[in-house]
Amino acid sequence: MNYRTEKDSLGEIQVPADKLWGAQTQRSLENFQIGTEKIPQELVTVFAYLKKAAAETNNKLGNLDDVRTRAIEAACDEILAGHLEGNFPLAVWMTGSGTQFNMNMNEVIAKKAVQIAVAGGESITVHPNDHVNRSQSSNDVFPTAMHAATLCLIEDRLFPAMDRLQSLLEKKAEEYKDIVKIGRTHLQDATPLTLGQEISGWARMIERNREMLVQGCEFLRDLAAGGTAVGTGINCPNEFGPLFAEELSRLTGKVFRTAKNKFHSLTSKDELVVAHGMLKALACDLMKIANDVRWLASGPRCGIGELIIPANEPGSSIMPSKVNPTQAEAVTMVAAQVMGNDATVGFAASQGNFELNVFMPVMAYNMIQSIRLLTDVMDSFGKHCIAGLEPNRERIEENLHRSLILVTGLVPLVGYDKACSIAKTAASQGLTLKEAAVESGLITAEEYDARMDVRKLAGLE
């Protein structure tokens, strides 16, 4: 491999000749060889938008000349187009402010900007700090990137996936709205409902989580940009924050605004905790839905067996014909990961010391991973499980009429205690509820039939 010599305030260092990064990136690459987790591509993309917005804002304020502005913006466009892949190699486990990654972006953009300018007949220098990072600090850029990345990923990726899953569930709820089945509470028989009603509860969970996330996203619209090192805005024009938010809004199509108090924005990560907490709420509901599906599909002959799940792949390497609820298992594993990520985000956010929180890269990594996993698993679960979910009508009917809890429908006629006695008689003597009720002399067969219509018990009539 060929190398070139780069230098920074610490001296010279060898950098691979085919890479655009500079000395600070190389030092981070060598000093933090920890784990396999790298800065996510989603953060690279958002940083490219931030650097482009910063260049344009500086230009409008007379703080950066036209030639360098256009070259920096063109370099950012190259990143956004995916043309500079392989130039952002840094580990998540670096400085807690994300300084080295900010410099990785600055160095790559500066080098590419010079190349673009030269190709266009312009002879300029572009400095990573003095030009690409002008009016910025890692301390305000990284928090800004976390807010922007989280908001964009939730709105552009997570919400569409939620909408798709909700739509599938609503379709199933409508399709099975007339199938009356036994309800279950405490894992024991309960009064009837329809399969459609049960699934409608699942659909509402997704809808409600979306409503909560919409509110959570409002907190992410406030940006730290303009606060620079400690929140005072040193080396940054006063107008930079508001203008930057306007420019980033234009570039991304999202609504952003400058934060009211930059001291808060740099040291506190409470807004991200709230947002991830809502991701955890979604994970909790997905866990519940997936568990319900696999319980109801259990067996299929020696379990509940009321649902039939698609046979996507062989379920066992030793037991022929076995079909497992693999999609539900994937959902529950993702949910567990998101809950773990939430613990990390919460603890990291509690560690802001004085003017800065220095747990930001791990928070960003976990936020992005949670959104990515939730998005992907909902699409997978919807496509490979929910879309093909079918009722086992025979088993549903059998379980419904075997349950003694239907006796609840007799309570208005005979009272709680006598209804309980009828159920106990049916259980001890092996009778049906109807047989036990008529034998008690408390109710006629006609009265029983009129009162115990399962459609009425499920609230359909």
C-alpha positions in Angstrom: 0.0 0.0 0.0 1.2 3.5 -0.9 1.2 6.2 1.7 1.4 10.0 1.8 2.5 12.2 4.7 0.0 14.3 6.5 0.6 16.5 9.5 -1.4 18.2 12.3 -0.4 19.9 15.5 1.1 16.7 16.9 3.4 16.2 13.9 3.6 14.0 10.8 1.7 10.7 10.2 1.4 8.3 7.2 -2.0 8.1 5.6 -3.0 5.6 2.8 -2.5 7.4 -0.5 -5.9 6.3 -1.9 -7.9 7.8 1.0 -9.1 11.4 1.4 -8.8 11.6 5.2 -6.1 13.4 7.0 -3.9 13.2 10.1 -6.6 13.4 12.8 -8.6 10.6 11.2 -5.5 8.5 10.9 -4.6 9.0 14.5 -8.1 8.0 15.6 -8.0 4.9 13.4 -4.8 3.8 15.0 -5.6 4.8 18.5 -9.1 3.3 18.8 -8.9 -0.2 17.4 -11.8 -1.2 19.6 -14.6 -3.6 18.6 -16.2 -3.9 15.2 -18.8 -1.1 15.5 -18.2 1.7 13.1 -19.8 5.1 12.8 -23.1 4.3 11.0 -23.6 5.4 7.4 -26.7 7.3 8.4 -24.5 9.6 10.5 -22.1 10.2 7.6 -25.1 11.2 5.5 -26.4 13.6 8.1 -23.0 15.2 8.7 -22.7 15.8 5.0 -26.0 17.8 5.1 -24.7 19.7 8.2 -21.5 20.6 6.6 -23.2 21.7 3.4 -25.7 23.8 5.5 -22.8 25.3 7.5 -20.9 26.3 4.4 -24.0 28.0 2.9 -24.8 29.8 6.1 -21.3 31.0 6.5 -21.4 32.3 2.9 -24.6 34.2 3.5 -23.0 35.8 6.5 -20.0 36.8 4.6 -17.9 34.4 6.5 -16.8 32.1 3.7 -16.0 33.1 0.0 -18.1 31.8 -2.9 -15.4 29.6 -4.4 -14.7 27.6 -1.2 -18.4 27.5 -0.4 -19.3 25.9 -3.8 -16.4 23.5 -3.5 -17.4 22.4 0.0 -21.0 22.0 -1.0 -20.0 19.9 -4.1 -17.8 17.7 -1.9 -20.8 17.2 0.4 -22.9 16.2 -2.6 -20.3 13.6 -3.5 -20.8 12.1 -0.1 -24.5 12.2 -0.3 -24.4 10.5 -3.7 -22.3 7.6 -2.2 -19.2 8.4 -4.2 -16.8 8.6 -1.2 -17.5 5.3 0.5 -14.5 3.9 2.3 -13.4 7.2 3.6 -15.3 7.1 6.9 -13.7 4.2 8.9 -13.8 5.3 12.5 -14.9 3.2 15.5 -17.8 4.2 17.7 -15.5 3.8 20.6 -13.6 7.1 20.4 -13.7 10.4 22.2 -17.1 10.9 23.7 -17.6 14.2 21.9 -17.2 12.6 18.5 -14.4 15.0 17.7 -12.4 12.6 15.6 -15.4 11.8 13.4 -16.2 15.4 13.0 -12.6 15.9 11.8 -12.9 12.8 9.6 -15.7 14.6 7.8 -13.9 17.9 7.8 -10.7 16.4 6.3 -12.4 14.3 3.6 -14.6 17.3 2.6 -11.6 19.6 2.5 -9.5 17.3 0.4 -12.4 16.6 -2.0 -13.3 20.3 -2.2 -9.8 21.1 -3.4 -9.9 18.4 -6.0 -13.2 19.7 -7.3 -12.0 23.2 -7.4 -8.8 22.3 -9.3 -10.9 20.3 -11.8 -13.0 23.4 -12.3 -9.9 25.5 -12.9 -9.7 27.1 -9.5 -6.6 27.1 -7.4 -7.6 27.2 -3.7 -6.8 25.8 -0.3 -9.5 24.4 1.9 -8.6 23.9 5.5 -10.6 21.2 7.5 -10.9 23.5 10.6 -10.7 27.0 9.2 -13.2 26.5 6.4 -15.2 23.3 6.6 -15.6 23.5 10.4 -16.0 27.3 10.4 -18.5 28.6 13.0 -18.7 25.1 14.5 -17.3 22.8 17.2 -17.6 19.1 17.5 -19.4 19.9 20.7 -22.4 21.5 18.9 -22.2 19.7 15.6 -22.4 16.2 17.0 -25.6 16.9 19.1 -27.0 18.6 16.1 -26.3 15.5 14.0 -27.9 13.2 16.5 -31.1 15.2 16.5 -31.2 15.5 12.7 -30.4 11.8 12.1 -32.9 10.6 14.6 -35.7 12.8 13.3 -35.0 12.0 9.6 -34.8 8.2 10.2 -38.0 8.2 12.3 -39.9 10.2 9.7 -38.5 8.7 6.6 -38.0 5.1 7.5 -39.7 4.1 10.7 -43.1 5.8 10.1 -43.6 4.2 6.7 -42.8 0.8 8.2 -45.2 1.4 11.0 -47.9 2.5 8.6 -47.4 -0.7 6.5 -47.7 -2.9 9.5 -50.7 -1.1 10.9 -52.4 -1.4 7.5 -51.8 -5.1 7.4 -53.2 -5.5 10.9 -56.2 -3.4 10.1 -56.9 -5.5 7.0 -56.8 -8.7 9.1 -59.0 -7.1 11.8 -61.6 -6.3 9.2 -61.3 -9.7 7.5 -61.8 -11.6 10.8 -64.3 -9.3 12.5 -67.0 -11.9 12.7 -65.0 -14.8 14.0 -65.9 -15.2 17.7 -63.3 -16.7 19.9 -62.5 -17.2 23.5 -60.7 -14.4 25.3 -57.9 -14.9 27.6 -56.7 -13.0 30.7 -54.0 -14.3 33.1 -53.4 -17.0 30.5 -56.8 -18.4 31.5 -60.1 -18.4 29.7 -62.1 -15.1 29.7 -65.2 -13.8 28.0 -65.5 -14.0 24.2 -64.4 -11.4 21.6 -63.8 -11.6 17.9 -60.5 -12.4 16.3 -60.9 -9.1 14.5 -61.3 -7.2 17.8 -58.2 -8.8 19.2 -56.1 -7.9 16.1 -57.6 -4.4 16.2 -55.9 -3.9 19.5 -52.6 -4.8 17.9 -53.2 -2.3 15.1 -54.0 0.4 17.6 -50.7 -0.2 19.4 -48.8 0.7 16.3 -51.0 3.7 15.6 -50.7 5.0 19.2 -46.9 4.5 19.2 -46.8 6.6 16.0 -48.8 9.3 17.7 -46.4 9.4 20.6 -43.3 9.4 18.3 -44.7 12.4 16.4 -44.7 14.3 19.7 -41.3 13.1 20.6 -39.9 14.3 17.2 -40.9 17.8 18.1 -38.1 17.9 20.7 -35.6 16.8 18.1 -36.2 19.9 15.9 -34.2 22.1 18.3 -30.6 22.2 17.2 -27.4 22.9 19.2 -25.6 24.5 16.2 -24.4 27.9 17.0 -23.3 27.0 20.6 -19.8 25.9 19.5 -17.5 24.8 22.3 -19.4 25.3 25.6 -22.7 27.0 24.5 -21.5 30.6 24.3 -21.1 30.6 20.5 -17.4 31.6 20.6 -16.0 32.2 17.1 -19.5 32.0 15.6 -21.7 34.9 14.3 -24.8 35.4 16.4 -27.1 34.9 13.4 -25.5 31.5 12.5 -27.8 29.3 14.6 -31.1 30.4 13.2 -29.8 30.7 9.6 -28.2 27.3 9.9 -31.5 25.7 11.0 -33.3 27.3 8.1 -30.7 26.0 5.7 -30.7 22.5 7.1 -34.5 22.5 6.9 -34.3 23.5 3.2 -31.8 20.7 2.4 -33.6 17.9 4.3 -37.2 18.9 3.8 -37.6 18.7 7.6 -38.5 21.5 10.1 -35.6 22.4 12.3 -35.1 25.4 14.6 -32.2 26.8 16.7 -32.4 25.7 20.3 -33.5 28.2 22.9 -30.6 27.5 25.2 -27.4 26.1 23.8 -25.9 25.4 27.2 -28.7 22.9 27.7 -28.2 21.5 24.2 -24.6 20.7 24.7 -24.7 19.1 28.1 -28.1 17.5 28.3 -29.4 14.7 26.1 -32.9 14.5 27.7 -34.6 15.0 24.3 -32.9 11.9 22.9 -33.8 9.9 26.0 -37.5 10.9 25.4 -37.3 9.9 21.8 -35.6 6.6 22.5 -38.1 5.9 25.3 -40.8 6.1 22.7 -38.8 3.6 20.5 -38.8 1.4 23.6 -42.5 1.7 23.9 -42.9 0.5 20.3 -40.5 -2.4 21.0 -42.6 -3.3 24.0 -45.8 -3.4 22.0 -44.1 -5.4 19.2 -42.9 -7.9 21.8 -46.5 -8.3 23.0 -47.9 -8.7 19.4 -45.3 -11.2 18.5 -45.8 -13.2 21.7 -49.6 -13.2 21.1 -49.1 -14.5 17.6 -46.8 -17.3 18.6 -49.0 -18.3 21.6 -52.1 -18.4 19.5 -50.3 -20.4 16.8 -48.7 -22.7 19.3 -49.0 -26.5 18.7 -50.4 -26.6 16.2 -52.2 -29.7 17.5 -51.0 -29.8 21.1 -51.1 -26.1 21.8 -53.7 -23.3 21.4 -53.5 -23.6 17.6 -56.1 -20.9 16.8 -53.9 -19.2 14.3 -52.0 -20.7 11.4 -48.7 -19.0 10.6 -47.0 -19.1 7.2 -44.5 -22.0 6.7 -41.5 -19.9 5.6 -38.8 -22.4 6.2 -38.2 -25.8 7.8 -38.3 -25.4 11.6 -36.0 -28.1 12.6 -32.9 -29.9 11.5 -34.1 -33.2 13.1 -38.0 -33.0 13.3 -39.6 -33.3 9.9 -42.5 -31.0 9.0 -42.0 -28.7 12.0 -42.9 -25.0 11.5 -41.7 -22.5 14.0 -42.8 -18.9 14.6 -39.4 -17.5 13.4 -40.7 -14.1 12.4 -42.2 -13.6 15.9 -38.8 -14.7 17.4 -37.0 -12.1 15.3 -39.4 -9.4 16.5 -38.8 -10.4 20.2 -35.0 -10.4 19.8 -35.1 -7.0 18.2 -37.3 -5.8 21.0 -34.8 -7.1 23.6 -32.0 -5.3 21.8 -33.9 -2.0 21.7 -34.7 -2.3 25.4 -31.0 -2.8 26.0 -30.2 0.2 23.8 -32.6 2.3 25.8 -30.7 1.4 29.0 -27.5 2.5 27.4 -29.0 5.7 26.1 -30.5 6.6 29.4 -27.3 5.9 31.4 -25.2 7.8 28.8 -27.5 10.8 29.0 -27.1 10.9 32.8 -23.3 11.4 32.4 -23.2 15.0 31.2 -20.4 16.7 33.2 -20.3 20.5 33.4 -20.7 21.9 29.8 -20.7 18.7 27.8 -21.9 15.2 27.6 -19.1 12.9 26.4 -21.1 9.7 25.6 -22.5 10.9 22.3 -21.1 8.4 19.7 -22.5 5.4 21.6 -25.8 7.2 22.0 -25.9 7.9 18.3 -25.0 4.4 17.4 -27.7 2.9 19.6 -30.4 5.4 18.4 -29.7 4.6 14.8 -29.5 0.9 15.4 -32.8 0.8 17.3 -34.6 2.7 14.5 -33.0 0.5 11.8 -33.9 -2.7 13.6 -37.4 -1.7 14.3 -38.0 -0.6 10.7 -36.6 -3.8 9.2 -38.3 -6.2 11.6 -41.7 -4.6 11.2 -41.4 -5.0 7.5 -40.2 -8.6 7.8 -42.9 -9.5 10.3 -45.6 -7.9 8.2 -44.5 -9.5 4.9 -43.6 -12.9 6.1 -46.1 -13.5 9.0 -49.0 -11.1 9.4 -49.9 -11.0 5.7 -50.2 -14.8 5.6 -51.8 -15.2 9.0 -55.0 -17.3 8.9 -57.5 -18.5 11.6 -58.0 -22.1 12.4 -61.7 -21.8 12.5 -62.4 -25.4 13.7 -60.0 -25.0 16.7 -61.4 -21.5 17.5 -64.9 -22.9 17.6 -63.9 -25.9 19.6 -62.1 -23.8 22.3 -64.9 -21.2 22.4 -67.6 -23.8 23.3 -65.5 -25.8 25.6 -64.8 -22.9 27.9 -66.8 -22.6 31.1 -66.2 -18.9 31.3 -69.1 -18.3 29.0 -71.2 -18.7 32.1 -70.5 -15.0 32.7 -73.3 -14.3 30.3 -75.8 -15.9 32.8 -74.9 -13.6 35.7 -77.5 -10.9 34.8 -80.2 -13.7 35.0 -79.2 -15.9 37.9 -76.5 -13.8 39.8 -72.8 -14.4 40.3 -73.0 -17.1 42.9 -75.5 -19.3 41.1 -73.7 -18.9 37.8 -70.5 -20.0 39.6 -72.4 -23.1 40.9 -73.6 -24.0 37.3 -70.0 -23.8 36.0 -68.7 -26.0 38.8 -71.5 -28.5 38.2 -70.6 -28.6 34.5 -66.9 -29.1 35.3 -67.4 -31.8 38.0 -70.0 -33.8 36.1 -68.6 -33.4 32.6 -71.7 -31.6 31.4 -72.0 -28.7 28.9 -72.9 -25.3 30.4 -76.3 -25.5 28.8 -76.9 -29.0 30.3 -75.8 -27.8 33.8 -77.8 -24.6 33.6 -81.1 -26.3 32.6 -80.5 -29.1 35.2 -80.2 -26.4 37.9 -83.8 -25.4 37.3 -82.7 -21.7 37.3 -83.1 -21.2 33.6 -84.9 -22.8 30.6 -83.2 -24.1 27.5 -84.8 -21.3 25.5 -83.7 -18.6 28.0 -80.2 -20.1 27.8 -80.0 -19.9 24.0 -81.3 -16.4 24.0 -78.8 -15.2 26.5 -75.8 -17.2 25.5 -75.5 -16.2 21.8 -71.7 -15.9 21.5 -72.1 -13.0 19.0 -74.0 -11.1 21.7 -71.4 -12.0 24.3 -68.7 -10.6 22.0 -70.6 -7.3 21.6 -71.5 -7.9 17.9 -75.3 -7.7 18.4 
